[in-house]
Amino acid sequence: MSETHIPVLRNEILDFIKPKPEGVYVDATIGLGGHSHWILKKSQPSGRLIGIDRDVNALAIAKKRLLPFKDRLKLVHGNFAQLQRILESQGISKVDGILMDLGVSSLQLDSPERGFSFQHSGPLDMRMDTQMSISAYQIINESSSERLTKIFKEYGEERFSKQITQQIISVRDEQQISTTKQLAEIIEKVYSRYTKRSKKSPQKGKGIHPATRVFQSLRIEVNSELKNLTLGLESAIPVLKFGGSVCVISFHSLEDRIVKHTFRKHAKSCICPPNTPVCICEHKKSLDIVTNRPMMPLTSEIEANPRSRSAKLRVAIKV
Ligand SMILES: C[S@@+](CC[C@H](N)C(=O)[O-])C[C@H]1O[C@@H](n2cnc3c(N)ncnc32)[C@H](O)[C@@H]1O
């Protein structure tokens, strides 16, 4: 099991956050504390950091790893969708910088018992917060075929959504699907049947394991990742001090789209529909976008840490 997670785009994040001794920072996805370590180090001797994660195991490792900074660190088990409320509970109203490094950590991916990966056999789980009641097991075994197809299509952009759903339903009639291995085998079977016959143009991302998209879509559904991201961003912007930055690292296009649109909305001074004669929205510009196009890791970073290959960083500053 991996207890280290190489922080993606670390130098870029530090350049944007600019940690300083009097600063207060939020790592909304502290994971194993990789980015936080550097923010705390660069904001010595008195910069403070609030580290949030849904995963209690990650928090326990971050706590150990960040022990030298314990007097300046507050760890919170929670969902960044409630960022504003979490900060209020800590008596904090404004902060100098916020980081969201989305997705799963190496700890989650490499722990078979968490059920995130098709590369290890484990229970079908995928809950970031193990106190939640719905896991991938319930979704796979209890959802209607319409719902399964929708999840695979919308969150995985899976071209064989219908066929995979049909195969799941027919296996489900005989036995419960309870492991990641079982599910991966069902998907592989569908792929080997249809990719031999299919004359369709190759799917974007061809070359990846056939189970990648379905596993991604299930993880998004189990953890309500897209809804949380929207709520988390809306909750982050009001708590930033003027000049403070919000940095978001995403790992797939659905997340990146939400970040892009949310930043653009808050960078406008009016969001009335086009052709509205007089502005009635009362919307106020609150962000300046720093990265018109997302920043991506350099080849050297991808070589050193292949998991960083799909990372995209967007940054905006409170105005
Ligand atoms: C990619 S890892 C972060 C790694 C971290 N930056 C590091 O360097 O160690 C993402 C983390 O975000 C957490 N997470 C995902 N969605 C969350 C949410 N809505 N609220 C809080 N934590 C979340 C996951 O549990 C996971 O530990």
The ligand as an SDF file (V2000), in Angstrom:
LIG
                    3D

 27 29  0  0  0  0  0  0  0  0999 V2000
   -5.4980   13.3310   -5.4760 C   0  0  0  0  0  0  0  0  0  0  0  0
   -5.7920   13.1200   -3.7760 S   0  0  0  0  0  0  0  0  0  0  0  0
   -4.9930   14.4740   -3.0260 C   0  0  0  0  0  0  0  0  0  0  0  0
   -3.5230   14.2520   -2.8460 C   0  0  0  0  0  0  0  0  0  0  0  0
   -2.8150   15.3570   -2.1070 C   0  0  0  0  0  0  0  0  0  0  0  0
   -2.8370   16.6120   -2.8210 N   0  0  0  0  0  0  0  0  0  0  0  0
   -1.3750   14.9530   -1.7930 C   0  0  0  0  0  0  0  0  0  0  0  0
   -0.4550   15.5890   -2.3440 O   0  0  0  0  0  0  0  0  0  0  0  0
   -1.1590   14.0190   -1.0190 O   0  0  0  0  0  0  0  0  0  0  0  0
   -7.4690   13.5690   -3.6220 C   0  0  0  0  0  0  0  0  0  0  0  0
   -8.0210   13.4700   -2.2170 C   0  0  0  0  0  0  0  0  0  0  0  0
   -9.2250   14.2350   -2.2130 O   0  0  0  0  0  0  0  0  0  0  0  0
  -10.1560   13.6150   -1.3840 C   0  0  0  0  0  0  0  0  0  0  0  0
  -11.4670   14.1190   -1.8040 N   0  0  0  0  0  0  0  0  0  0  0  0
  -12.0930   13.9230   -2.9780 C   0  0  0  0  0  0  0  0  0  0  0  0
  -13.2760   14.5670   -3.0020 N   0  0  0  0  0  0  0  0  0  0  0  0
  -13.3910   15.2190   -1.8170 C   0  0  0  0  0  0  0  0  0  0  0  0
  -14.3850   16.0680   -1.2550 C   0  0  0  0  0  0  0  0  0  0  0  0
  -15.5100   16.3590   -1.9010 N   0  0  0  0  0  0  0  0  0  0  0  0
  -14.1450   16.5920   -0.0320 N   0  0  0  0  0  0  0  0  0  0  0  0
  -12.9930   16.3060    0.6340 C   0  0  0  0  0  0  0  0  0  0  0  0
  -12.0420   15.4780    0.1700 N   0  0  0  0  0  0  0  0  0  0  0  0
  -12.2350   14.9460   -1.0560 C   0  0  0  0  0  0  0  0  0  0  0  0
   -9.9290   12.1410   -1.6130 C   0  0  0  0  0  0  0  0  0  0  0  0
  -10.4080   11.3730   -0.5360 O   0  0  0  0  0  0  0  0  0  0  0  0
   -8.4120   12.0750   -1.7630 C   0  0  0  0  0  0  0  0  0  0  0  0
   -7.7880   11.7680   -0.5380 O   0  0  0  0  0  0  0  0  0  0  0  0
  1  2  1  0
  2  3  1  0
  2 10  1  0
  3  4  1  0
  4  5  1  0
  5  6  1  0
  5  7  1  0
  7  8  2  0
  7  9  1  0
 10 11  1  0
 11 12  1  0
 11 26  1  0
 12 13  1  0
 13 14  1  0
 13 24  1  0
 14 15  1  0
 14 23  1  0
 15 16  2  0
 16 17  1  0
 17 18  1  0
 17 23  2  0
 18 19  1  0
 18 20  2  0
 20 21  1  0
 21 22  2  0
 22 23  1  0
 24 25  1  0
 24 26  1  0
 26 27  1  0
M  CHG  2   2   1   9  -1
M  END
$$$$
